[in-house]
Amino acid sequence: MTSIHIIGIGSPMGLDCIGWEAVKELQRRALGQLFPGGHIRLSSCDRPGSRLVTLLEQTPAAILIDALQGGTTPGEVYRFTPENLSAYPGALSSHDVGVAQALALGAALGQLPPRLVIYGIETGTGESPMNEADTTAIFERAITGLYPAVCNDIQSWLSS
């Protein structure tokens, strides 16, 4: 049985919680029950920084979901691998040690899972305040792209 850990990264402030909300939606859709050949664990983490490396230790496969601010269309979903993450100018996380830096550390230490993808959800520039309708629209657009992509990754991992 393949173990897959899906981690929503963020904080309780503003759209930075979009990774957490995505994990809640995956739980609501009973993602784990769709793939009986795997053990899928869903969790959320508040700005893990370098602790992310520890969370990924001894995990054969992981999916990370976090907000990003790259100035593109809010709700757009981007898929990264550890190798191509640094090429994106809208680096994930605005925290002291963000996802990209933590994964670089994990790679240097040889402690990343063999299978790892990162989904960044564009939240916009953050320059103008969002009302609830805007926030809901961003999340609905994001989950529309995120859900099938995550299912595709899981199916691919379980069938190989």
N, C-alpha and C positions, 0 to 999 in steps of 0.2 A: 504494500500500500504506500503510495507516494504522499508525503506530507507537504502541504503548501500553506505558507503563512502569508496572509494578506494584511498589510498594516496601513491604516489611515493615519497620516501624519498631519499635525497642525496645532492649533491652539483654539481656545474658546472665543477668540476675538474676530469679529467680522467674517469675511470670506475665507480666512485662514482655516476655518473649521470644515472646509469643503471635503477634505480627505476623510474626516471623521464621518461626515454625513454620507459620503459614498459607501463607507463600510456598513453603516446602518442600513442603507438601501440594499446592499448585497445580502445582508442578514435577513432583511424583510422578504427578499425574493428567494430565500432558502437556497442560496447558492451551493452550500455544502451538500444538500440532498440531491442536487442535479448530477453530481459526480460521485457515484458510490465507489469508484475505484480509487478514490483518494481521500485523505483526511485533510479537510480544509479548515484552517483556523483563522478567524477574523478578529482583529483587535485594532485599537486606536492608541496613539502615543502622542503625548504633548511635548513638542519640540525636543526630540531625543538627542540632538547633537551627536557627539561621538559615541554615545550609548547605543546608537543604532547598530553599530558593529556587533555589540554583544547580543542585541535582539535577533540578529541574523545568524549568529553562530549555530552550527549543527542543524541548520535548516536546509534541506536539499533544494527547495524552491521557494521563492518569495516574490510577492508583488507589492510594491510600495505605491501609495496614492497620496499626492500632496498638491497644494496650490502653487501656482507660479504666476509671476507678473512679467510677461514678456511684451506687453503692449499689443497683443493680437486680440482676436474676438473673444470676449468673455464666454466661458462655457466650452471652448475648444479643448479637445483632449489630445495630448501628445504622448507618444510611447517612446521610451528611451531604454537603452541598455546601459550598464555602467561605462562601457567604452565610448558611447556617443553622447552621454549626458553633458559633458563639459563643453561640447560644441554649441549648445543652445545658449543664446545670450540672456534669456530670462531665467537664470538659475533658480532651481527650486529652493524654497525657504528664504526668508529674510532674517534668519536668526544667526547668531554668532558662528556656529558650525552647522551649516545646512546639509541637506541630503547629499549633494554632490561632494562636499568636503569629507563627510563621514564615509561615503562609499570609496573615495580615493584612499582614505586611511585603511579601510577594510581590504581593499585590493592590495595595498602595499604590505599588509600583514598576512595576506593569503587567507582571509577569513570570510570571503563572500560566498554565498551559495552558488553552486554550479549553474543554477537557473535563477535568474533575477531580472525582472523588468520593473521599470518605474513609469508610472502614469502621472503626468503633470496636467492639472486642470487650470486653464487660463482664467484668472479672476479680473483682469484688466489692470489699469495703472494704479488704481486706488486713489486717484486724485479727486474724484467727486463722490460724495456720499451716495450709498445705494439705498433705495427703499425696499420694502419686503417683496414687492412684485418683481423688481429687477433681480434680487437675490434668488428668488424662486425660479425665474426664467433661466438664469445662469446654471443653477443646479439641474434643472430638467434637461437642458441642452447637454450638459456634461454627462449625466447618467445614460442618456440615449446613446452616446458614443462609447462610454466606458464599459457598460455592462456586456455588450457582445464582444468587445476586445478582450476583457478579462476571461470570459467564457472560452474564447478561442485559445488563449494562452494555456488555460488549465487543460482543455481537451488535447491540445498538442503535447503537453508534458505527460499527460496520463497515457497517451497512445504510443509514446516513444519508449 
